[in-house]
Amino acid sequence: MFLFSYPHKLSPAMALNIPQQSHFFYKRNWSPTADGILIKVLIQKKKELNWHGEIIPEIVIEQATKAIEMGINLCFTSEEINERLVFLESRYRCFKEVVKTPGTFWDFPSNIVDATDSVWKTIFTKNKLASAYYHKGEPIFNELACLFGENDVKLEKTTTVIILSETVDNVHVAEPAISHIQCSSEEVNSPMVEAKPNLRRKLFVDANYVDDEGSTTEKDNEADKECQEKNMEMKTQKKGTLRQQLESPQPYASPGGSSCASNSPYIWRR
């Protein structure tokens, strides 16, 4: 007795009688090798020419036809190449619908779609080509996605639901309180000191100068007069002393003071 694993959840006796995948994919002269050459040329030229849309340039179809002829010695017409491309795109769309059906699980490493036969029957009623994936998944899914999956929208599961309200509420944001004194500040500033005007001291006291203009006490007129009289007396004495010094005769000076040579002490006579 031999034991073997079966891809589906039902026992082999209850499995549906579905032909193998090659029965649906390859007819007439088409084979996995021919499909591989065709898709390889299209992907390469799409990167080089960077065309967009479902319409493939005619020059690319001609190059793919020549590549298949040189590779496996089979000649296809442009109409046959276009028909094959339509079929390959239908395979890509069909397989995406199969794996999105609830109750199916695509095991990517083994490329097997696991589902119950009741789920498969539901899938078959929607698309007859889905029978090709009963035993095995799409063998060239990544390559077909490069060609026909340009405009596909990837659906991601959302875990958070955000409900937007139709009303708008005004949110009042309080202004932050600003402290005038920062206790944690590392900088220490000295208090501001007002600049005072430079002071000048007079050497001589002016008789008309009043030096107690900013005083709040009453002025003593008699004391001021005495100070002024003493200052005038000192000035007069200084002037007289200076004049006497200038007018006193020098020991070798001439009485007339008219001749420069008479200042010589050797010729001066009384």
Kinemage of the C-alpha trace (Angstrom):
@kinemage 1
@onewidth
@group {chain A} dominant
@subgroup {mainchain}
@vectorlist {calphas} color= white
{ca met a 1} P 0.000 0.000 0.000
{ca phe a 2} L 1.417 3.342 -1.054
{ca leu a 3} L 0.612 6.615 0.711
{ca phe a 4} L 0.798 9.935 -1.110
{ca ser a 5} L -0.268 13.489 -0.392
{ca tyr a 6} L -3.050 15.131 -2.293
{ca pro a 7} L -3.211 18.889 -2.809
{ca his a 8} L -6.917 19.215 -2.006
{ca lys a 9} L -8.739 18.723 1.248
{ca leu a 10} L -10.932 15.914 -0.071
{ca ser a 11} L -9.817 12.326 -0.513
{ca pro a 12} L -8.662 11.153 -3.989
{ca ala a 13} L -11.800 9.045 -4.417
{ca met a 14} L -13.969 12.115 -4.126
{ca ala a 15} L -11.745 14.334 -6.333
{ca leu a 16} L -13.163 15.865 -9.464
{ca asn a 17} L -12.224 14.353 -12.783
{ca ile a 18} L -10.264 17.289 -14.190
{ca pro a 19} L -7.643 16.890 -16.958
{ca gln a 20} L -4.070 18.003 -16.448
{ca gln a 21} L -2.980 21.570 -17.051
{ca ser a 22} L -1.310 20.925 -20.398
{ca his a 23} L -4.684 19.897 -21.818
{ca phe a 24} L -5.908 23.499 -21.455
{ca phe a 25} L -2.738 25.412 -22.263
{ca tyr a 26} L -1.033 23.868 -25.282
{ca lys a 27} L -2.691 23.158 -28.587
{ca arg a 28} L -1.409 22.883 -32.137
{ca asn a 29} L 2.246 23.993 -32.240
{ca trp a 30} L 2.326 25.900 -28.962
{ca ser a 31} L 4.459 24.543 -26.135
{ca pro a 32} L 6.072 25.796 -22.877
{ca thr a 33} L 9.270 26.479 -24.859
{ca ala a 34} L 7.487 28.594 -27.489
{ca asp a 35} L 5.691 30.557 -24.773
{ca gly a 36} L 8.989 31.130 -22.969
{ca ile a 37} L 10.705 32.584 -26.060
{ca leu a 38} L 7.729 34.799 -26.874
{ca ile a 39} L 7.449 36.225 -23.365
{ca lys a 40} L 11.214 36.748 -23.034
{ca val a 41} L 11.340 38.861 -26.212
{ca leu a 42} L 8.316 40.922 -25.193
{ca ile a 43} L 9.666 41.707 -21.718
{ca gln a 44} L 13.064 42.682 -23.123
{ca lys a 45} L 11.597 44.986 -25.786
{ca lys a 46} L 9.188 46.537 -23.335
{ca lys a 47} L 12.126 47.642 -21.184
{ca glu a 48} L 13.979 49.011 -24.212
{ca leu a 49} L 11.084 50.778 -25.955
{ca asn a 50} L 9.116 51.524 -22.766
{ca trp a 51} L 5.706 51.256 -24.415
{ca his a 52} L 2.498 51.510 -22.402
{ca gly a 53} L -0.959 50.124 -22.935
{ca glu a 54} L -2.375 46.892 -24.305
{ca ile a 55} L -1.306 47.433 -27.920
{ca ile a 56} L 2.093 45.883 -28.660
{ca pro a 57} L 4.114 47.516 -31.469
{ca glu a 58} L 4.165 45.529 -34.705
{ca ile a 59} L 7.967 45.553 -34.845
{ca val a 60} L 8.046 43.665 -31.517
{ca ile a 61} L 5.688 41.005 -32.896
{ca glu a 62} L 7.970 40.508 -35.889
{ca gln a 63} L 11.044 40.158 -33.686
{ca ala a 64} L 9.272 37.598 -31.480
{ca thr a 65} L 8.263 35.582 -34.558
{ca lys a 66} L 11.863 35.477 -35.785
{ca ala a 67} L 13.134 34.500 -32.323
{ca ile a 68} L 10.735 31.515 -32.127
{ca glu a 69} L 11.660 30.408 -35.629
{ca met a 70} L 15.366 30.546 -34.829
{ca gly a 71} L 14.906 28.874 -31.436
{ca ile a 72} L 12.652 25.869 -32.139
{ca asn a 73} L 12.320 26.007 -35.946
{ca leu a 74} L 8.617 26.854 -35.872
{ca cys a 75} L 7.081 29.651 -37.909
{ca phe a 76} L 4.062 31.559 -36.581
{ca thr a 77} L 2.188 34.340 -38.312
{ca ser a 78} L 1.555 37.724 -36.728
{ca glu a 79} L -2.127 36.790 -36.252
{ca glu a 80} L -1.161 33.635 -34.376
{ca ile a 81} L 1.222 35.592 -32.145
{ca asn a 82} L -1.524 38.112 -31.329
{ca glu a 83} L -4.025 35.327 -30.564
{ca arg a 84} L -1.495 33.689 -28.257
{ca leu a 85} L -0.922 36.953 -26.406
{ca val a 86} L -4.672 37.327 -25.853
{ca phe a 87} L -4.796 33.799 -24.441
{ca leu a 88} L -1.809 34.428 -22.149
{ca glu a 89} L -3.473 37.538 -20.772
{ca ser a 90} L -6.700 35.594 -20.134
{ca arg a 91} L -4.656 33.035 -18.178
{ca tyr a 92} L -3.179 35.793 -16.023
{ca arg a 93} L -6.596 37.369 -15.279
{ca cys a 94} L -8.237 34.015 -14.598
{ca phe a 95} L -5.602 32.851 -12.121
{ca lys a 96} L -5.842 36.101 -10.180
{ca glu a 97} L -9.597 35.587 -9.818
{ca val a 98} L -9.041 32.008 -8.638
{ca val a 99} L -6.661 32.898 -5.827
{ca lys a 100} L -8.901 35.800 -4.717
{ca thr a 101} L -11.913 33.519 -4.280
{ca pro a 102} L -12.848 32.986 -0.602
{ca gly a 103} L -11.929 29.486 0.573
{ca thr a 104} L -8.802 29.157 -1.595
{ca phe a 105} L -5.169 29.151 -0.514
{ca trp a 106} L -2.244 29.493 -2.924
{ca asp a 107} L 0.852 27.734 -1.630
{ca phe a 108} L 3.507 29.681 -3.493
{ca pro a 109} L 6.509 27.330 -2.965
{ca ser a 110} L 4.633 24.310 -4.345
{ca asn a 111} L 2.479 26.440 -6.702
{ca ile a 112} L -0.692 24.599 -5.706
{ca val a 113} L -4.104 26.161 -5.073
{ca asp a 114} L -5.756 24.387 -2.149
{ca ala a 115} L -9.564 24.433 -1.880
{ca thr a 116} L -12.487 22.088 -1.385
{ca asp a 117} L -14.280 20.661 -4.395
{ca ser a 118} L -17.385 22.662 -3.532
{ca val a 119} L -15.332 25.836 -3.841
{ca trp a 120} L -13.836 24.618 -7.119
{ca lys a 121} L -17.277 23.954 -8.546
{ca thr a 122} L -18.231 27.526 -7.761
{ca ile a 123} L -15.075 28.761 -9.489
{ca phe a 124} L -15.703 26.620 -12.592
{ca thr a 125} L -19.134 28.147 -13.094
{ca lys a 126} L -17.551 31.600 -13.380
{ca asn a 127} L -14.694 30.721 -15.732
{ca lys a 128} L -14.113 27.426 -17.525
{ca leu a 129} L -10.386 28.156 -17.920
{ca ala a 130} L -10.076 27.941 -14.109
{ca ser a 131} L -10.108 24.131 -14.484
{ca ala a 132} L -6.481 24.410 -15.654
{ca tyr a 133} L -5.466 25.404 -12.116
{ca tyr a 134} L -7.142 22.547 -10.313
{ca his a 135} L -3.934 20.489 -10.167
{ca lys a 136} L -1.346 23.261 -10.365
{ca gly a 137} L -1.084 27.041 -10.317
{ca glu a 138} L 0.032 29.330 -13.137
{ca pro a 139} L 3.604 28.277 -14.099
{ca ile a 140} L 4.683 31.683 -15.503
{ca phe a 141} L 2.676 34.020 -13.287
{ca asn a 142} L 5.555 36.451 -12.592
{ca glu a 143} L 6.398 36.811 -16.282
{ca leu a 144} L 2.752 37.396 -17.195
{ca ala a 145} L 2.504 40.008 -14.448
{ca cys a 146} L 5.415 41.920 -16.039
{ca leu a 147} L 3.511 42.100 -19.319
{ca phe a 148} L -0.131 42.472 -18.294
{ca gly a 149} L -0.036 43.649 -14.684
{ca glu a 150} L 0.988 47.245 -15.337
{ca asn a 151} L -2.426 48.740 -14.513
{ca asp a 152} L -3.307 46.342 -11.713
{ca val a 153} L -4.130 47.815 -8.313
{ca lys a 154} L -2.632 45.994 -5.368
{ca leu a 155} L -5.146 45.442 -2.587
{ca glu a 156} L -3.801 45.506 0.957
{ca lys a 157} L -5.607 44.485 4.114
{ca thr a 158} L -6.507 47.378 6.370
{ca thr a 159} L -6.266 46.887 10.106
{ca thr a 160} L -7.441 50.327 11.229
{ca val a 161} L -10.747 51.997 10.383
{ca ile a 162} L -10.926 55.780 10.658
{ca ile a 163} L -14.384 57.384 10.745
{ca leu a 164} L -14.481 60.972 9.544
{ca ser a 165} L -17.138 63.194 11.059
{ca glu a 166} L -19.119 65.604 8.892
{ca thr a 167} L -19.061 68.289 11.584
{ca val a 168} L -16.109 70.500 12.355
{ca asp a 169} L -15.230 71.395 15.934
{ca asn a 170} L -13.115 74.381 16.814
{ca val a 171} L -10.184 73.366 18.951
{ca his a 172} L -8.769 76.082 21.166
{ca val a 173} L -5.102 75.692 21.789
{ca ala a 174} L -3.891 77.464 24.918
{ca glu a 175} L -0.766 79.508 24.545
{ca pro a 176} L 2.165 78.142 26.519
{ca ala a 177} L 3.075 80.038 29.667
{ca ile a 178} L 6.445 81.725 29.393
{ca ser a 179} L 8.403 82.254 32.573
{ca his a 180} L 10.305 85.536 32.806
{ca ile a 181} L 13.001 83.972 34.962
{ca gln a 182} L 14.570 80.760 33.785
{ca cys a 183} L 15.827 78.992 36.908
{ca ser a 184} L 17.555 76.265 34.971
{ca ser a 185} L 19.414 78.639 32.690
{ca glu a 186} L 23.178 78.260 32.742
{ca glu a 187} L 23.794 81.902 31.778
{ca val a 188} L 24.042 84.508 34.553
{ca asn a 189} L 23.551 88.150 33.572
{ca ser a 190} L 24.543 91.139 35.704
{ca pro a 191} L 21.942 93.850 36.417
{ca met a 192} L 21.793 96.723 34.024
{ca val a 193} L 23.651 99.817 35.234
{ca glu a 194} L 22.868 103.189 33.717
{ca ala a 195} L 25.857 104.976 32.254
{ca lys a 196} L 26.725 108.222 34.053
{ca pro a 197} L 28.321 111.267 32.379
{ca asn a 198} L 32.044 111.789 32.817
{ca leu a 199} L 32.973 114.125 35.665
{ca arg a 200} L 35.531 116.928 35.251
{ca arg a 201} L 37.307 118.762 38.015
{ca lys a 202} L 38.087 122.484 37.697
{ca leu a 203} L 41.490 123.674 38.776
{ca phe a 204} L 40.357 127.237 39.377
{ca val a 205} L 37.082 128.277 40.904
{ca asp a 206} L 35.080 130.778 38.904
{ca ala a 207} L 33.680 133.656 40.843
{ca asn a 208} L 30.284 133.353 39.146
{ca tyr a 209} L 30.178 129.527 39.340
{ca val a 210} L 27.674 127.959 41.705
{ca asp a 211} L 28.699 124.471 42.763
{ca asp a 212} L 25.610 123.532 44.758
{ca glu a 213} L 22.906 123.717 42.099
{ca gly a 214} L 21.697 120.186 42.833
{ca ser a 215} L 21.637 120.648 46.603
{ca thr a 216} L 18.297 120.657 48.416
{ca thr a 217} L 19.579 122.731 51.350
{ca glu a 218} L 19.420 126.490 51.510
{ca lys a 219} L 22.410 128.457 50.262
{ca asp a 220} L 24.747 130.231 52.695
{ca asn a 221} L 25.422 133.563 50.971
{ca glu a 222} L 27.934 134.830 53.556
{ca ala a 223} L 30.092 131.714 53.338
{ca asp a 224} L 30.048 131.987 49.545
{ca lys a 225} L 31.205 135.587 49.672
{ca glu a 226} L 34.068 134.747 51.995
{ca cys a 227} L 35.219 131.934 49.682
{ca gln a 228} L 35.040 134.213 46.672
{ca glu a 229} L 37.048 136.942 48.423
{ca lys a 230} L 39.736 134.459 49.451
{ca asn a 231} L 39.968 133.130 45.897
{ca met a 232} L 40.332 136.637 44.471
{ca glu a 233} L 42.993 137.470 47.049
{ca met a 234} L 44.953 134.323 46.146
{ca lys a 235} L 44.778 135.176 42.445
{ca thr a 236} L 46.027 138.715 43.101
{ca gln a 237} L 48.950 137.464 45.173
{ca lys a 238} L 49.897 134.949 42.464
{ca lys a 239} L 49.804 137.634 39.782
{ca gly a 240} L 51.977 139.965 41.864
{ca thr a 241} L 54.524 137.302 42.623
{ca leu a 242} L 54.799 136.305 38.978
{ca arg a 243} L 55.224 139.943 37.914
{ca gln a 244} L 57.933 140.564 40.474
{ca gln a 245} L 59.869 137.561 39.244
{ca leu a 246} L 59.715 138.751 35.667
{ca glu a 247} L 60.702 142.380 36.500
{ca ser a 248} L 63.636 141.587 38.883
{ca pro a 249} L 67.071 142.386 37.258
{ca gln a 250} L 69.442 139.584 36.353
{ca pro a 251} L 72.988 139.632 37.750
{ca tyr a 252} L 74.638 139.936 34.332
{ca ala a 253} L 71.996 141.830 32.459
{ca ser a 254} L 72.613 145.234 30.953
{ca pro a 255} L 70.859 148.174 32.600
{ca gly a 256} L 69.689 149.474 29.248
{ca gly a 257} L 69.123 146.069 27.763
{ca ser a 258} L 69.871 147.344 24.300
{ca ser a 259} L 73.008 145.416 23.305
{ca cys a 260} L 73.332 141.700 23.081
{ca ala a 261} L 77.139 141.884 23.443
{ca ser a 262} L 76.797 143.844 26.681
{ca asn a 263} L 75.529 140.721 28.361
{ca ser a 264} L 79.029 139.280 28.424
{ca pro a 265} L 80.415 139.316 32.028
{ca tyr a 266} L 84.005 140.011 30.850
{ca ile a 267} L 83.327 143.481 29.358
{ca trp a 268} L 80.580 144.681 31.610
{ca arg a 269} L 81.652 147.750 33.675
{ca arg a 270} L 79.941 149.742 36.367
